[in-house]
Amino acid sequence: MKEHYARIIEAIGEDLQRPGLKDTPERAAKAMAYLTRGYEQTVEEVVNEALFPSDCSEMVLVKDIELYSLCEHHMLPFIGKAHVAYIPDGKVLGLSKIARIVDMFARRLQIQEQLTVQVAETIQRVTGAAGVGVIIEAKHMCMMMRGVEKQNSVMKTSAMLGSFRSQQATRTEFLSLIR
């Protein structure tokens, strides 16, 4: 990857021998590997058997989970927060695992719509929950730094599964809790 970054830097007209750029290809390659480390992870590794028996049947919500991702269309960042809720059905997931699942999918070349669905479907599959709701709010640098250059735009996406889709009261409770 380092060599590819060197070619990109040269292609934009820069001098790789300039002191500030001498180590940039290597740093950029390391940064990209870090920003896309989600490809190196699996759900099984992230969850690490942190499922626990529970009689809880009320909504579990983790809100304002920071996320950082790269738009798959322009490879520019989008930055925001995820709100993830589920209704347990005999098992609860370790709290940090919810944030780790968000991170695993966010740290891939991504579109926000797909990220939202991936998180919801994974929480559903792992926990067997009666319902899952995920809302992601993010600012996209591809819309802010180029193209239309709209600085105050925020994209919101949602995925509602099970009781979050079929029961208006569950959906309403979720939405009221994240406001």
N, C-alpha and C positions, 0 to 999 in steps of 0.2 A: 504494500500500500504506500510505503514511503516514496518509492520511485514514481508512482502515479501522482502523488501530491507535488513532487518536484516538477513533473512535466506540466501540471496545471499552473503552477506558479510561473514557470517560464512562459507558458502560453498566454498569460495575461500581460506579459511584458516586463516582468520583474527579473532582477538579477539575484540568483541564488547565492552568489558570493557576498552580497551585501550583509554586513554583520547581523542585522536584525532577522535575516531570513536563513542564515546558515543551518540552523537546526530545526527550522519550521517544518519541513517534510516529515521528519521523525515525530515531532510533537503532534502534528496534525493526524498522523496515522494512529498514534497512541490515543488521542482524543476520540477519533472515530470508533476505534475498538471499544473504548469505554462507553460511548454514547449508544452503541448498538450491542451491548453485552447481553441483551435479552435473547439473542439467538443462541447463546451458549447455555441457556437455562431451560429446564423442563418444569412443568407444573409439579411433578412428583418431587423433584429436588427442592423446589420453593416451599411446598406445603410441608414436606418432611414429617409426615404422619402426625401433624398437629391438629388432629380432629378429636374432639372430646365428647363423650356421652353427656347429654343434657336434657332436662325436662323443659327447658325454656322453649316457649312457642310464641314469644313476642318478638317484635322487630329488633334486629341488631343493626345498628347503623354506625359506619365510620365515615365521617365527612371531612372535607377539606384535605384530602390526601394530595400532596403536591405531585405533579407529574411533569416530566420533561421528555419530549419526543422529537423525532425528525419527520417532517412531511415527506412522504415517499415521492411526491411529484417534483419538489425543488430541493430536497434535502436541507431545508431550513427548519429551525426549531419551531415547535409550538409548545406553549407553556401554560399550565393551568392546574385545575384541581378536580379530583374525582370524589363523588359521594356514592358509597356502596352500602346497600342494605339487603338483608335477607331475613326470612322467617324460618328459623331452625325447625327441623323435623327429626329430633332425636340426637342430633350432633351439632356442635358449634366448632367453628374454625378458630385457631389461635389468632388473636387480634393482629399481630404484626404480619401474618400471612396474607391478609387482605391487601395491605399496602404493598407487599412483595409481589403479589399477583399483578397489581396495577403496574408496578415498575417493570416486571418482566416483559409485559406486552408493550409498554410505552417505549422501552429501550430497543426498539426495532424500527425500521423504516415503516411508516404507518400513516393511515388516515384516521382521523378522530372517530368517524362513524364506525369503522371496523374495531378500533380499540375498545369502544364502549360495549359492543356486542361480545367481543372476546372475553372481557372481564366478567360480564354477566353470565355467559354460558359456562365459564370455568368455575365460578362460584357455585352455580347450580349443579354442575357435574360432580364437583368435589364434595359438596355438603349434602346433596340430595334435598335441598331446602324446598319448602312449600312455595316459595316465591323469591325472586331476586329483582332488585331495582338498582340501576346504575345511571348516574347522570355525570357527564363530564362537561366542564366549562373551560375553554382555552382561548388564548390569543395566539394567532398564527403569524409568524414573521414573514411568511410568503405573501400575506395580505398587507402587512404593515410596512415592510421594507422595499417592496417592489410592486409592480402592477398598480392596483388602485390606491395603495398607500393610505389605508384607513386605520388610524391609530387607536380608535376606541371601540373597534368591533370585537365582539366576543362570540364564539361559536358554542352552542349548547347542544349536546346530543344525549339521548336517553335510550335505555334498553330495559324493558319491563317483561319479566317472565313469571309464569305461574300466577300466584295470587296478586302480584303487583299489576298484572295485566287484566285479570278477571274480576277483581274486587275493587271497586271505586274507593271504598273506605281505606284500604291498604295503600293505594296509590296516593290518596289525599294526605294520609298521615305522613308518608315518606316526603312528599313535597313540602308539607308544612314544617317538618323537622329540619330540612336543609336550608330554609329561608333564614 
